[in-house]
Amino acid sequence: MIEARSSPRFERLFAVYAAWTVRRHFRAVYVRGTLPDTRAPLLVCVHHAGWWDPILLFHLSRRRFPGRHFTMMEEANLRRFGFFRRLGAFGIDRASKNGPLASLRYALKRLSEPTSRVWIFPQGTITPVDRRPINVDPGAAWLATRAGVPVVAVAIRYEFREDQLPEAFVSFSLPELVRVERTVDEDPVRELLTSEADGLRDAVWSGGLDEFERVVSGRRSISDRFRPS
């Protein structure tokens, strides 16, 4: 498997690009919740909503969440975009017989280190944001159980509301310890992701954003020119 080769200098350079491109392509980014301020390692499970997820989360993680960040990425994509290794990405080859296990063991090792935050996309692919049930790889729950670390579920939505440009909404759950129970069919990671994604959908559709913090103010759109002051 392809291991991460984090480069703090390259991360600082890429952070400048990530901040610029997020501001350029979004009207605003709203965040609800956060990662806990702890030196303990965390497993962050993300509901994969779209192409923007990795760049948006990279921007948020480096600006708001201290720690050493690692992200599981499809190995075929990591081979194409090798620079992601220097941002903390490591590969998973789901087509290989032993590939997924090697990646899970690598993630398990990272989760034994203080201040580590391992970000994974348990669905393995982008899917329609409101499709239910949410299909997740059982390796995520296995990893959480073996590592014995808190899990934070993250839900993301991209919405066109009253502006020309889209808005991004990101919601973080409270940290929770999960265990795989052999006698229970339900996957605990699926339950966490479904709860967070459904809660974010309901909050955004209600129009009430009191629980959210606007963390990015992006480009002004055409509609801003005609909006009453």
C-alpha positions in Angstrom: 0.0 0.0 0.0 1.0 3.6 -0.4 1.9 5.3 2.8 1.6 9.0 3.7 4.7 11.2 3.5 3.5 14.3 5.2 5.4 17.5 4.5 4.5 20.5 6.8 6.0 22.9 4.3 3.9 21.6 1.4 0.8 21.5 3.6 1.3 25.2 4.4 1.6 26.0 0.7 -1.4 23.9 -0.2 -3.4 25.5 2.6 -3.0 28.9 0.8 -4.4 27.3 -2.4 -7.2 25.6 -0.6 -8.3 28.8 1.2 -8.3 30.7 -2.1 -10.2 28.1 -4.1 -12.9 27.6 -1.4 -13.5 31.3 -1.2 -13.6 31.6 -5.0 -16.1 28.8 -5.6 -18.5 29.1 -2.6 -20.7 31.9 -1.4 -20.2 30.7 2.2 -19.2 27.8 4.3 -21.1 27.0 7.5 -20.0 24.7 10.2 -21.9 23.1 13.1 -19.9 21.4 15.8 -16.2 20.7 16.0 -13.5 18.1 16.7 -12.8 17.8 20.4 -9.7 19.7 21.7 -7.7 16.7 22.9 -4.4 15.0 22.4 -6.1 11.7 22.1 -6.3 10.2 18.6 -9.6 10.4 16.7 -11.3 8.5 13.9 -13.3 10.9 11.7 -15.8 9.2 9.4 -17.1 11.4 6.6 -20.4 11.0 4.6 -19.0 11.4 1.1 -21.2 14.1 -0.5 -19.1 15.3 -3.5 -15.9 16.1 -5.3 -15.2 19.1 -3.0 -15.1 17.1 0.2 -11.3 16.5 0.5 -10.4 20.1 -0.3 -13.0 21.6 1.9 -12.1 19.3 4.9 -8.4 20.0 4.3 -9.1 23.7 4.6 -11.2 23.3 7.7 -8.8 20.8 9.4 -5.7 22.9 9.0 -7.3 26.1 10.0 -9.4 24.9 12.9 -8.3 21.5 14.3 -4.7 21.1 15.6 -3.1 17.7 15.3 -1.5 15.3 12.8 -4.0 14.6 10.0 -4.2 11.5 7.8 -6.7 10.7 5.1 -7.5 7.3 3.5 -7.7 7.7 -0.3 -8.4 5.3 -3.1 -5.0 4.0 -4.2 -5.7 4.5 -7.9 -6.4 8.2 -7.3 -3.4 8.5 -5.1 -1.2 7.2 -7.8 -2.6 9.8 -10.2 -2.3 12.7 -7.7 0.8 11.7 -5.8 1.1 15.1 -4.1 -1.7 14.1 -1.7 0.8 11.9 0.1 2.5 15.0 1.2 -0.8 16.2 2.7 -1.2 13.0 4.8 -3.0 10.8 2.4 -2.5 7.0 2.4 -3.8 4.5 -0.1 -6.4 1.7 0.0 -6.7 -0.8 -2.8 -10.1 -2.4 -2.5 -9.5 -4.6 -5.6 -6.5 -6.3 -4.0 -7.1 -9.3 -1.8 -4.9 -8.0 1.0 -5.0 -4.3 0.2 -7.9 -3.2 2.5 -6.4 -5.1 5.5 -3.0 -3.5 5.0 -4.6 0.0 4.9 -6.6 -0.7 8.0 -3.5 -1.8 9.9 -1.7 1.3 8.8 -4.6 3.4 10.0 -4.6 1.5 13.3 -1.0 2.3 13.8 -1.6 6.0 13.2 -4.5 5.8 15.7 -2.1 4.7 18.4 -0.2 8.0 18.1 -1.1 11.1 20.2 -2.8 14.0 18.3 -3.5 11.8 15.2 -6.8 12.4 13.3 -7.5 9.7 10.7 -10.1 10.8 8.2 -11.9 8.1 6.2 -14.9 7.9 3.8 -16.6 4.7 4.8 -18.8 4.6 1.7 -15.8 4.4 -0.5 -17.4 6.4 -3.2 -19.4 9.6 -3.8 -23.2 8.8 -3.6 -26.3 11.0 -3.7 -26.4 12.8 -0.4 -29.9 11.8 0.5 -29.8 8.1 -0.6 -30.7 5.7 2.2 -29.6 3.4 3.5 -26.1 4.7 3.6 -23.8 1.8 2.5 -20.6 1.7 4.5 -17.6 -0.7 4.4 -17.5 -2.8 7.6 -13.8 -2.0 7.9 -14.7 1.4 9.4 -16.4 -0.1 12.4 -13.7 -2.8 12.8 -11.1 0.0 12.8 -13.0 2.0 15.4 -13.4 -1.1 17.6 -9.8 -2.3 17.4 -8.4 1.2 17.9 -10.7 1.9 20.8 -10.7 5.6 20.0 -13.6 8.1 19.8 -15.4 8.3 16.4 -16.7 11.7 15.0 -19.2 11.5 12.2 -19.1 14.3 9.6 -21.9 15.2 7.2 -21.6 17.6 4.3 -24.2 19.3 2.0 -23.8 21.6 -0.9 -26.8 23.8 -1.5 -28.0 26.5 -3.9 -30.3 28.7 -1.9 -30.7 32.4 -2.6 -27.4 33.0 -4.4 -25.7 32.3 -7.7 -22.9 30.4 -5.9 -23.4 27.3 -3.8 -23.1 27.2 0.0 -21.4 24.4 1.9 -22.7 23.0 5.2 -20.5 20.8 7.4 -21.7 19.2 10.6 -19.6 17.3 13.2 -21.1 14.9 15.7 -20.1 14.5 19.3 -17.3 11.9 19.7 -18.6 8.4 20.5 -16.9 5.1 21.2 -18.4 2.3 19.0 -18.0 -1.4 19.1 -18.9 -4.1 16.6 -21.4 -6.6 18.2 -21.4 -10.0 16.6 -25.0 -10.5 17.5 -26.2 -7.2 16.0 -26.6 -6.7 12.3 -26.6 -2.9 12.3 -23.3 -1.1 11.6 -22.6 1.5 14.3 -20.7 3.7 11.9 -23.7 3.7 9.5 -25.9 4.7 12.4 -23.7 7.6 13.3 -23.4 8.8 9.7 -27.1 8.5 9.0 -28.0 10.4 12.2 -25.6 13.2 11.4 -26.6 13.4 7.7 -30.3 13.4 8.4 -29.9 16.0 11.1 -27.9 18.3 8.8 -30.5 17.9 6.0 -33.3 18.9 8.4 -31.4 21.9 9.8 -30.6 23.3 6.3 -34.0 22.7 4.9 -35.6 24.4 7.9 -33.7 27.6 7.0 -32.6 28.1 10.6 -28.9 28.4 10.9 -28.6 29.5 14.5 -26.5 26.5 15.3 -24.0 27.1 12.5 -20.9 29.3 12.4 -20.1 31.0 9.1 -16.4 30.2 8.7 -15.8 31.3 5.1 -17.3 34.2 3.2 -16.7 33.7 -0.4 -17.2 35.6 -3.6 -20.1 38.0 -3.9 -22.6 36.8 -6.5 -24.7 38.7 -9.0 -27.7 38.6 -6.7 -25.7 40.6 -4.1 -25.6 43.6 -6.4 -29.4 43.8 -6.4 -30.0 42.8 -2.7 -31.4 45.6 -0.6 -28.8 47.0 1.8 
